[in-house]
Amino acid sequence: MRKIHVIDSHTEGEPTRVVVDGLPDLGPGDAAERLRLFREKHDDLRSAVVNEPRGFDAMVGALLLEPAAPDAVAQMLFFNNVSTLRMCGHGTIGVVATLSYLGRLDPGRHRLESPEGDVWATLHDDASVSIDNVFSYRHRAGVEVDTEHHGIVPGDIAWGGNWFFLVDARGLALDLDLRHVQDLTELAWDVRRSLSRAGLTGADGGEIDHVELCGPPAHGGDGKNFVLCPGGEYDRSPCGTGTSAKMACLAADGKLGDGDVWRQESILGTIFEGSVRLTERDGIAGVAPTVRGRAWITAESTLLLDPGDPFAHGIRR
């Protein structure tokens, strides 16, 4: 009977399950190499932790590992119901809340290692967390995708730690409201499939696996979003990497400058407070984004993997 110790939390509504014990042996190395090994050799564990019957499609998992750098507090590897993730904003906030709950982190600024590079996180006295996310930028503006069921849908391709196709939902017939979640999901999934069919990608052929529908605020923010994640579920939070991609597009349009605050609402009405510093990398203009939100610990438990259980490693798609 294999035992896996996990801490569950939600960040502004979106769940994170952090594996703190019962970890696979991924050897030494940086986060990108360890993520590759996890994906190639331990996919059963990924599925066991986040898929049914122990999890559900919206759950994001994280492995909490010893860091490679002596001044980092942890290394984190993210995954969801279908694969691994290079970066996860809400998950990073969940990891920081988990480290605080475990007594391994005091308020202050801390370095965390991710496959996409180092992320600096600040645990504030009110238990909220600010993350200085990875370099973010708009790759292409005004791209039109011919969808199967919703006609021509224009949008921007942007990087915020994952690849996004951002659509102005004001031109659509649907409001960004929980009442329309099924219709919004079908629309975003149609866009996602159509992007793939048309061969539209991010830089270096990166798969655009997140679709972000953007609309007017309803709860005091500056904008609202509906984000469809790679496994087909929507993000309950305002999406940390999606907020970063949105701010990169705003900055590219001259609508967001150094230090300006952008309050991003989720489909639930929860808010991430973001800001940017204009910068560039390898000749590409972009932003260094900061995203602030709050995570709440919801459970501490031990997952049991019985070798005789036909679904010990999760129900796979």
N, C-alpha and C positions, 0 to 999 in steps of 0.2 A: 504494500500500500504506500504509494508515494504521497508525501505531504508537502504542500506549498503554502507558505504563510503570505497573506496579502493584506494590504490596507486599501480600503475603498474610500473615495471622496467624490464630490462633484464640484466642478468649477462653474459657477453661474449657471448651473443646471446640467452640465455635460459631465458624465462619469469618467473617472480614471481609476484603474485597479493597478496598484503598484506591488510588484512581487519583491519581497524583501528577504525571503528565505526559501530554499528549495530550488535555487537558481541552477541553470545548466553551466557546465564548464566551458567557457568561451576563450580560455587562455588569456595571455597578455595581449596588449595592443590597444589601438585607438578605437573610438566608438564606431567609426565606419567599418572597420574590419570585423569587429565583434558583431555588428548588425548583420553583416554578410554571413558570418558563420551561423548566427541564430536563424536566419532565414533559410539557409541551405540544410542545416543539420538538426534543427530543433523546432520545426514547424508544428509538430504534434503538441508541444508545450504552449505555443502561441494559441492554437485552437482550443486547447483545454482550458486556458485561463479566461478567454473572453467570449467564446461561443457558447451557445446553449449546450447542455442544460445548466451550466454554472453562470453563464453570462448572457448577453443579448447583443444584437447587432450594433447598437450605438456605443457600446463600451469600448474604451481605449485602454490598452494595457501598457505598462512600463516595467522594464527590468531595472532595478536599482543596483548598480555595480560599483566596485571600487574604482576610483579615477586613475588615469595614467599619470596626470600631473600632480605633484605634491601639494600645490596650492588650490586644487579643485576639491569641492566637497563630495562630489559624486559624479558618476557617469550614468546616463539614462538612455535606454533604447526603447522606442515606442512601436506599438503594433496595434492592429485592429482586427476586425472579423475576417478579413481576406488576406492581409499581408503585413509587412512592416512599414513604418513611416520614417522619413528622414528627420522630421521635426514635428513637434506638436506644442502649440502655445498654451492651450488650456491644460494639457498634460503636464507641462513644466510647472505651472502654478500648482497643480495637484501634487507633484513631486516635492515641491518646496513645503507645502502644507504637511505632507507626510513626514518629511525629515524633521519638521518642527514638532509634530506630534510624538515622534520617536525620541525627542530630546537631543537630536543630532545637529540642530541648527538654531542659532539665536538670531534675533532681529539684526539686520545689517545686510551688507552687500556680499554676494557669494558667487563663485565661479562654478558652473556646471558644464560637463562635457556632453555633446550630442554628436550624432553622425554628421550633422551639417556644420559643425564647428562649435566653439565655446559660446555659451549663453551666460550672461550675468543676470542674477536675480537678486532683488532686494526684498527682504521680508520686513514689512513695516510694523510699527507698534500696534496698529489696529488689526493685524493679521492679514491684511491684504498683501499682494505680491506684485511687484513690477518686474517684468522681464525685458532685458535689452535683447531683442530678437536678432536673428541673422540678417545680413544685408538683403534688402528687398528692392524690387524694381519692376517697372512695366516693360515687358518684352515687345508687345505689339498693341497698337490702339486701333479701334474701329474695325475689328475683324468680323466678317459676316459668315455665319454658319447656316447652311440650309438644312433645317431639321426635318425629320420624317413627319411629325404631327403638328408642328407649331410654326411652320413657315420659316422665313429668314429671321434669325436672331443675331443682332450685333452685340459685340462685347470686346473687352480688353483681355489680353493674356498677360498675367503678372505672376511673379515669384514672391512668396512671403515665407519660404521654408518648405512649401509645397507649391505645385503649379495650379493656378486658378484661371478660370474663365469667368470674368465679372460682367454681369448683365444689368443694365438699368431697367429695373422692373416697372418703372413708371409707364413704359410703353406697352406693358402687358395687361391682360384683362384681369389678372389676379392680384388681390391685396396680399401683402406679406403678413398673414394672420394665421394663427393656429387652426382656425376653422378650415383653412385651405391646404393643410399640410399634404394631403394625398395628391391634390392637383399640382401643387408646387413641386413635389417629389417627381411626379411623372414628367413635368416640364423640364426640370433640371436633368433628369436621367435621359430624356430625349436629346437635350443639348450635349450631354456627355457622350452618348453613343454617336451622335452626328459629328462631333469633333474627331473622334477616332476614325470614323468612316471616311472623313475628308482628309485625313492625314495631317491635321493641325496639331502642332506640338509646341512645347516650350523650347528653350534653347537646348542645342545638342540633342534634339529628339526626345526631350523629357515629356513623359505622358502627362497630359492635363487631366488629373483625376479628381479635382474639386471644382464644383460649379457654384458660384456665389451670385445670388440674385439680390440687388441693392435697391432700396426704396427709401421713402421719407420716414422720419422718426415718428414714434407714437408715445414714447414714455420719457421724453426729456433729453434724448440723445441728439446727435447731429445726423444720423442716418441709421437705417435698419437693414439687416440682412437675413437671408435664408441660405444656408450653406449645405450642399449635398456632398457627403463624404464618399471616399472610394468604394465602401462596401454597400452603398445604397441607402444609408440612413442619414438623417439630417442632424446637424450640430445643434445641440440645445443651447450652447453658449454662443457669444458673438464670434467665436473662432479666432484664436490668437494669430495664426498664420494668415487667415483670411482678412483680419483687421489690418495686418501688416501689408498685405497685397493691396487692399483698398487705399490705405494711406499713401502707398507708393504711386498709385494712379492719380490720386488727388495732387500729390506733389509734382508729378510730371505735367499736370495741367495748370500748375501755378496756383492751386487752390489751398495748398497747405505748405507752410514754411517752417523754418527752424523754431521749435518750441511750441508751435500751435497745437492746441488740444483738439482731438477728434473723439467724440463719445459714440461708440458703436453699439447699437442695440441688437440683441438676438431676437429670434422668432418668439422667445418667451418674454421679451421685454427686459431681460437682464442686460447689464452694460459693462463693456470694457472701456477704460479711458486710455486713449493712445496719444502719442506725440512722435515727432520724427526729428532727426537731424539730417539735413541734406548732405549727401556724400557721393562718392563714386568708387567703383572697383573695376580694374582692368579697362578703364576708359568708358565704363557704363555708368550713366547717371542713375542714382537711386537714393535710398534712405536707410538710415540706421533707426529702426522703429523701437519704441518702448510701449509696452502694453501692460495695463494694471487691472487686476481683478481679484476675486476672493474665492478660495476653495474651502469646503467644509468636509471634515472627516465623517463618513457615514457608517463604516464597519471595519472591524478587524477580525479576520477569520482564517481558518486553515482549510484549503481545498484538498480533497482526498481523491487520488487517482487509483481506483481499484483495477488491477490488470484484467479482471474478469468482466468488467463493465464494457458493453459494446460501444458506449459513448464516453469512455474515459477521456478521450482526446477531443471531445466536442463533436457537435453535429456540423459537418462541413457542407459548404455549398458545392 
